[in-house]
Amino acid sequence: MPTVGVVGLGLMGASFAMALKKARPETTIVGFDRDPSAARKAMDRGIASAADTNLAVIDMADVVVVAVPILAMREVFMGLRPHVEGKVVTDMASTKATVMEWAGAAGIDLVGGHPMCGREAAGIDGADPEMFKGAPWILTHDDRTVRELVEAVGSHPLVMDAATHDRLVAGVSHAALLLSVGYVLALSGRADWPDAAKVAASGFRDMSRLAAGDAELSAGIAQTNRDNLLELLDEVSHSIARLRRHLEADDGRLVELFEEARAVRERWAKGQ
């Protein structure tokens, strides 16, 4: 069983290490994090057999999983290069094309990866070994070692190129993040927000969930998938303008748009 190195012991990295350890107790996991407390907690909680704030700890690994925030990845790749010669390296970033370019510039042959899951909690204290169960995990090419790790934590791998990944995920994930943020900012900017906050319930909770995520991670997603997001925002703006026209005109056909959206959502829920 290969020794697995996890670079970044925050929410995603620690969750992955915990899930892998649960599925394969015999696996040796070593970890790196710039935060000494995260490295210490990983050791104390048995998440990693060894953890340090020095990338040299990764020398012990056969396979390396990079789980740092997107905007930190370019620098991490440059520092990681001397420690991963001949090793399989993958990542968990939410965007792929730019990250793959950074890895290539650092001389790392990266198997790009993105587990389609997460939560609003940040850091090692929010780690959850069940997070990956049933989730799609995008890979930029089919590497047997990485695929086996993905399957071990309960995810199912899907192979697609980086550009396709970024275009598709911009629509089903990243645009939703921006809409959640825009919605929260619009409501909180109104004079009656203090009163509205008192009556906010499930609708607000569901729509605002993504806005509650880590701001640095969200910024990294937006900046590294900018072109796709700009295109999606234009399309969403068009749909909202269409809804507004029907609403303003008190047009009975407004219900047709609601029905259309409901049908799409139901087909997706049924896997159709």
C-alpha positions in Angstrom: 0.0 0.0 0.0 1.6 3.3 -1.0 2.2 6.1 1.5 0.0 9.0 0.7 1.1 12.6 1.2 -1.5 15.3 1.8 -0.4 18.9 1.2 -2.8 21.1 3.0 -4.6 19.8 6.1 -7.7 22.0 5.9 -11.3 20.9 5.3 -10.7 19.0 2.1 -7.2 17.6 2.8 -8.0 16.4 6.3 -11.4 15.0 5.2 -9.7 13.0 2.5 -7.0 11.7 4.8 -9.7 10.7 7.3 -11.8 9.0 4.7 -8.8 7.1 3.2 -7.7 6.0 6.7 -11.2 4.8 7.5 -11.5 2.8 4.2 -7.9 1.5 4.3 -6.6 1.5 7.9 -3.3 0.1 6.8 -2.5 3.2 4.7 0.3 5.4 5.9 -0.6 9.1 5.5 1.9 12.0 5.9 0.8 15.6 5.8 2.0 19.2 5.3 0.4 22.4 6.4 1.8 25.9 6.9 -0.3 26.2 10.1 1.5 24.5 13.0 -1.8 23.9 14.8 -3.3 22.1 11.8 -0.2 19.8 11.6 -0.3 19.2 15.3 -4.1 18.4 15.3 -3.5 16.0 12.3 -1.0 14.1 14.4 -3.0 14.2 17.7 -6.2 13.0 16.0 -4.5 10.2 14.1 -5.3 11.8 10.7 -1.6 11.5 9.7 1.2 9.4 10.9 3.5 12.3 10.4 2.7 16.0 9.8 4.9 19.1 9.6 5.2 22.7 8.4 8.1 21.7 6.2 7.4 20.2 2.8 10.3 17.7 3.3 7.7 15.5 5.1 6.3 14.7 1.7 9.6 13.0 0.8 8.1 9.9 2.5 5.1 9.7 0.2 4.6 7.7 -2.9 1.5 9.5 -4.0 0.8 13.2 -3.3 -2.6 15.0 -3.0 -2.5 18.8 -3.0 -5.4 20.3 -1.1 -4.4 23.9 -0.5 -6.5 27.0 -1.5 -6.3 27.8 -5.2 -4.5 31.1 -4.9 -1.8 29.4 -2.9 -1.2 26.6 -5.4 1.3 28.2 -7.8 3.7 28.9 -4.9 3.1 25.4 -3.4 3.8 23.7 -6.7 7.1 25.5 -7.0 8.1 24.5 -3.5 6.8 20.9 -3.9 8.7 20.1 -7.1 11.9 18.8 -5.4 9.9 16.5 -3.2 7.7 14.7 -5.9 10.2 13.5 -8.5 8.8 10.3 -10.0 5.6 10.4 -7.8 2.0 10.6 -8.8 0.6 14.0 -7.9 -3.0 15.0 -8.0 -5.0 17.9 -6.5 -8.5 18.8 -5.2 -8.9 22.4 -6.7 -12.3 23.6 -7.9 -10.8 24.9 -11.2 -8.5 23.0 -13.4 -7.1 24.8 -16.5 -5.2 27.5 -14.6 -4.1 25.0 -11.9 -2.8 22.6 -14.6 -0.8 25.4 -16.1 0.8 26.3 -12.8 1.7 22.7 -12.2 3.2 22.4 -15.6 5.3 25.6 -15.1 6.6 24.1 -11.9 7.6 20.9 -13.7 4.9 18.7 -12.1 2.9 16.3 -14.3 -0.4 16.8 -12.4 -3.4 14.5 -12.6 -5.9 17.2 -12.1 -8.7 16.3 -9.7 -11.9 18.0 -8.3 -14.2 16.2 -5.8 -17.7 17.7 -6.4 -18.5 18.1 -2.7 -17.7 20.4 0.2 -19.2 22.3 3.1 -19.2 25.8 4.6 -17.0 24.9 7.5 -13.3 25.7 7.0 -10.2 24.1 8.4 -9.3 20.8 9.9 -11.9 21.2 12.7 -14.7 20.9 10.0 -13.2 17.8 8.4 -15.7 15.0 7.7 -14.7 11.6 6.3 -18.1 11.0 4.9 -18.0 14.0 2.7 -16.9 12.2 -0.5 -19.4 9.4 -0.5 -21.4 9.2 -3.7 -19.9 12.4 -5.1 -18.5 12.7 -8.6 -14.7 13.3 -8.7 -13.4 14.8 -11.9 -10.0 13.7 -13.2 -8.2 15.3 -16.1 -7.0 11.9 -17.2 -7.4 8.3 -16.0 -4.6 7.4 -13.7 -5.0 4.1 -12.0 -3.4 5.1 -8.7 -5.5 8.2 -8.3 -8.7 6.5 -9.5 -8.2 3.8 -6.8 -7.8 6.5 -4.1 -11.0 8.3 -5.3 -13.0 5.1 -5.3 -11.6 4.1 -1.8 -13.2 7.2 -0.2 -16.5 6.5 -1.9 -16.5 8.8 -4.9 -16.9 7.9 -8.5 -14.3 9.2 -11.0 -15.3 11.1 -14.2 -12.6 11.8 -16.7 -12.7 15.1 -18.8 -10.2 17.6 -20.0 -9.5 20.7 -17.9 -11.3 23.2 -20.2 -14.5 21.1 -20.3 -14.4 20.8 -16.5 -14.1 24.5 -16.0 -16.9 25.3 -18.4 -19.4 22.7 -16.9 -18.6 23.4 -13.3 -18.9 27.2 -13.9 -22.6 26.5 -14.5 -23.5 23.9 -11.9 -21.3 25.2 -9.1 -19.4 28.4 -9.4 -22.2 30.6 -10.9 -24.4 29.3 -8.0 -21.8 30.6 -5.6 -21.8 34.1 -7.2 -25.6 34.2 -7.2 -25.7 33.2 -3.5 -23.2 36.0 -2.7 -25.1 38.6 -4.8 -28.4 37.6 -3.2 -27.0 38.0 0.3 -25.4 41.4 -0.5 -28.6 42.6 -2.1 -30.8 41.7 0.9 -28.3 42.9 3.5 -28.0 46.2 1.7 -31.6 47.1 2.2 -32.7 49.4 5.0 -35.1 46.7 6.3 -32.6 43.9 6.5 -32.5 43.9 10.3 -36.2 43.1 10.3 -36.0 40.7 7.4 -33.3 38.8 9.1 -35.7 38.0 12.0 -38.1 36.3 9.7 -35.6 34.6 7.3 -36.0 30.8 7.4 -35.4 27.9 5.0 -35.6 29.9 1.8 -32.9 32.3 2.9 -30.9 29.5 4.4 -30.8 27.5 1.2 -30.1 30.4 -1.1 -27.4 31.8 1.2 -25.5 28.6 2.0 -22.8 29.0 -0.6 -22.2 32.6 0.5 -21.2 31.2 3.9 -18.1 29.5 2.5 -14.5 30.5 2.9 -14.0 33.9 1.2 -10.4 33.2 0.0 -11.5 29.9 -1.6 -14.4 31.6 -3.3 -12.1 34.4 -4.7 -9.7 31.8 -6.0 -12.6 30.0 -7.8 -13.9 33.2 -9.4 -10.5 34.5 -10.5 -9.3 31.2 -12.1 -12.6 30.6 -13.9 -13.3 34.2 -14.8 -14.2 33.9 -18.5 -16.6 31.0 -18.0 -18.2 32.8 -15.1 -18.7 36.0 -17.0 -20.5 34.1 -19.8 -22.7 32.3 -17.2 -23.6 35.5 -15.4 -24.7 37.1 -18.7 -26.9 34.1 -19.3 -28.4 34.2 -15.8 -28.9 37.9 -16.2 -30.9 37.2 -19.4 -33.1 34.7 -17.6 -33.7 37.1 -14.7 -34.6 39.9 -17.1 -37.0 37.5 -18.8 -38.7 36.7 -15.5 -38.8 40.4 -14.7 -40.6 41.3 -18.0 -43.3 38.7 -17.4 -43.7 39.8 -13.8 -43.9 43.5 -14.6 -46.5 42.8 -17.3 -48.5 40.6 -15.0 -48.2 38.0 -17.7 -49.9 34.7 -17.0 -47.2 32.9 -18.9 -44.9 33.5 -15.9 -46.1 30.1 -14.6 -44.7 28.5 -17.7 -41.2 29.5 -16.7 -41.8 28.2 -13.2 -43.0 24.9 -14.7 -40.0 24.7 -17.0 -37.5 25.2 -14.2 -39.3 22.7 -11.9 -39.3 20.1 -14.7 -35.5 20.5 -15.2 -34.9 20.2 -11.5 -37.0 17.1 -11.2 -35.3 15.4 -14.1 -31.9 16.1 -12.6 -33.0 14.8 -9.2 -34.1 11.5 -10.9 -30.8 11.3 -12.8 -32.4 11.8 -16.2 
